[in-house]
Amino acid sequence: MDTSKIIYSINIEDVQNVAEEELGRKLNNKELKIIEDKIGDCIDWYESILFTITNNGIKK
């Protein structure tokens, strides 16, 4: 398998959908840049991957 293949991604539409639902408006370019720069710090990738592995019967 191609190890550089992207398994999951979040796009601007995803971010704007959440902003509209939670804030009642779309984010501006400055706010989107903040999200772009910081979102990786907010997602615990290791735990997300481990949770998915263990909850789908994948064994050693």
Buried (B, 14 or more C-beta within 10 A) or exposed (E): EEEEEEEEEEEEEEBBEEBEEEEEEEBEEEBBEEBEEEEEEEEEEEEEEEEEEEEEEEEE
